[in-house]
Amino acid sequence: MTDAEYVTIWMRPERPARGPKPTYSRAQITEAAVRIADAEGLEAVTMRRIAAEIGAGAMSLYRYVPSRDDLIELMADRLMGELDVTGLPSGDWRADLTRFAHELRAMWLRHPWIAGVHGVRPSFGPNQLEVIERVMGVLDAFVPIDENLALTAILNGYIEGVARDEADWAEEARRSGLKESEWMARNSSYFEQLVKSGEYPIFTKIAMEARHPRLRRDDQFRHGLERVLDCIAAALPSKAEPPVPARREEGQEDRDSQL
């Protein structure tokens, strides 16, 4: 198919204008695909497997979803629909972006297989467009659109980098049965050898002095997120920051109550 002939899944009508009502729906097929990926990994998601899940003929599903690429787009957009972005922007940009960051990370952890498909190509499905409008709307009042894109990319890069690492460990644990802590313990002798060699002073500092790797994953994420938000704050005009309440002098509250 040439570029001129390509039609994105979002431009294809789900059902024909005429004829009988379809037996299945894209949403039904997508939900089945997500369930399979959650349980068995993305590699297990095939039309034949989905058909068995919903009791359909494999070839009949291609009338609803023409290709695997289309199916992946539907699955990715379905996951974006899990993000609660209602009420954004609220006027407090830092609180809004913090909320979004935790929502996005949590979604990745619920569906670690997304690490294998996210970011391969943009997919402007309805749920992703809603997220774009809401999240980029947070900074829209303060910076031009190009700066907004750059700052949002920094934030997304941090969230997805951390979440991808966690998702990769989750997938590895599913595949091998070996947890991250067990992998670290298994390689402890090698790490000790590297430290004792004296050839890797920075690695030694990381192993012996760094507090960050010893934090829980949630604490690591919050710590890094605060640094990223500080960087975004430095790029925003002063009007983006809420005014700091004036410090009340001792006894001021009593004097005010007497007025």
N, C-alpha and C positions, 0 to 999 in steps of 0.2 A: 504493500500500500504506500503510495507517495504522500508527501506532506500535504499536497493539495487535496487528497482524498480522505485524509484522516479527520475523523469527527470524534471529539472527546465524548466520553460516556455521559457527561453532564448535558450535552446537546441532543442526545438520543432520547426520544420519548419512551417512557417505560412501557406503555401499552399502545397498540395501534388505535387509530381513530375509529376504526370499524372492526367488527368481528366479535367473537365471544370474549368474555372477561378472562384474563390470564389466570392460570391455576396457581402460579407462584408470583412472588414479588422480589424485586431487588433487595429490599430490606430483609426478607426472609432468607434469601441466599447469603447475604452479607453476614447476618447474625450467625448462621450455621458455620460460615467460614471463620469468623472470629472465635467461636467456641472451639473449633478444631485446632486453630493456631494456638490458643491459650493452653490447651491440653497436651498437644503433641508437637508444637512448633510449626513454623510457616511452611516447611518442606512437606508437611502432611496435607496441606490444603490443595486439593485437586477437585476438578469438577466431578469426577467419579466419587470421591469421598464425600463431597457435599451432597451429591444426589442420594447416596446411601443414607445420609443423615436426615434428609427431609422426605425420603421416599419418592424420589423422582427418577426419570431416566437421565443419564449423564448428558447425552446429546441435546436433550430438550432445554437444558439450562442455558445453552449458548444463545437461545432466543432472547434471554433476559440480560445476559452478561456475555458480550461477544468474545472476550479474550481474558487471559490471566492478568494482563496489565490493567484491564478495566476492573477486574475483581480486586486487585491490590488497591487501586484508587478508592473504590467503594469502602474497603476495609479501613484504610487510613482515615478517610473522612468520617466513618462511623466512630472511630476512636476520638477524633477531635470533638465530636458531639458530646463526649463525656465531660469536657471541661466546663465548669460552671463559671461563665463570664457575665452572668446577669448583674446589672447594676454598674458595670464598668462603662465609661470612667465615672468615678465617684467624686472626683475633685482632689483626692489624696493620692497622688501618683505613686508614691512609694508603697503605700498599703495595697494599691491595685496591682502593681507589678509583683509584689511579694505573694499576693494571693494567686496570681496567674502562675508564678514559678512553682509553687507547691502543687497546684492543680496539674500542671504539665508533667512534673516529675512523678507524681502519683499515678498518672495514666500510663507512663512508660513502665513503671514497676508492675502494674497490673497486667500489662501486655508486653513482656520483654522482647517478643519477636519483632516488634516495630523497629528495633535497632537495625534489622536487616533490610528494611525497605524505606525508612523515613529519610527524606532528603535526596532520594535518587532523582526525582524530578518534581517540580511544583504541581500540586493538584488543587485546583480552586473549586472544590466542592462546596455545597451550602454550609456545612458546619465549619470548614476552614475559613470561609469568607466571613462568617459571623465572628470567629475568633480574631481575624485580622481587623475587622471594623472596631470591635470592642477594645482589644489590647492596644492597637496602634492609636486608637482614639485617646488613650490615656495621656500621651505626650503631644498630641496634635496641637493643642492650644499653646504650647510652649516653644516648639521648634519647627523649622521647615521640614517638608516631607523627606528630603534626602537625609537630614540629620536624624529624623525619626527612624528611618530604615536602618541607619548605621547603629543607633543605640539599641534598637530592638534586636538587631543581629547579634550584638554583643551579649545581650541578656539571653537570647535563645541559644547562643553558642555555649554559654556556661551551663544552662539547664540541661541541654541535650548531651553535652560532654559528660557531665556527672551521671545523668540518667543512663546514657549508653554504657558507661562502665559498669553501673549496677545491673543493667539489663544483661550485659554480656556475662557477668558472673552468675546471674540467675539461669541463663541458658546453659552455661557450662555445668552448673549444679544439676540441672535437669538431664543433661546429656550424660554426664559422667558419675553423678551422685556425689561429687566432691565439692564441699562447701569452701568458700574463700578462706576461712580460718584454718580448715584442714589442709588446704593447699599451702598456706603460709607455714604451717607447722611442718609439713613434709619437706619444705625447702629451707628450714631454719639452719641446717648444717652448712649449706652452701652460702647463705647470707653471712653466717659467722666467719666462714673462710674469707669472704670478700672483705669484711671489716678488718680481720687480722692481717691481711696482706699489706695494708697501708697504702695501696695504690689508688684507692677511690675515696678521697677525703669528703667529697660532697655526699656520696652515697652513705658514708659512715655517719655524717651528721644527720641525714634523714633517718637512718636506722637507730641511732643512739640518742638524738636530741629532739627530733621533731615531735611536737605534741599532736599535730593534725592527724597523722595516720592512726593515732590511738583513740581518737574521738569516735563516737558512734556515727554511723552514716548520716543520720538526721542532723546531728550537730555539725558535721563537716559541711553538709549542704547549706545550712543556715549561715555558717561562718563565711563561706565563699560568696553566698548571695549578698550578704551585707557589703562585702568589698565591691562587688559588681554594681550594686545600687549606689554606692558612694561615688564610683566613677561616672555613672550616669548623672548624678546630682551635680558633679563638677562641670558638666557640659550644658546644664540648664540655666536659664536666666534666674535671677534671684526671686522673681515673682512666682516661680514654680514651687518655692518652699513656703509652707504655711508660716505666718508670723509667730515668733517665739513670745509666749505670754510674758508680760512684764513681771519681774520678781516683786512680790509683795513684801513690804517691810514688816518686821515683827510688830504686832499690835494693830496693823492696818485693818484687819478684818473687824476688830472690835470698834475702831473709829468709824468704819463704813456703816456699821449697824446702828450707830448713834445718829447718823445723818437723816 
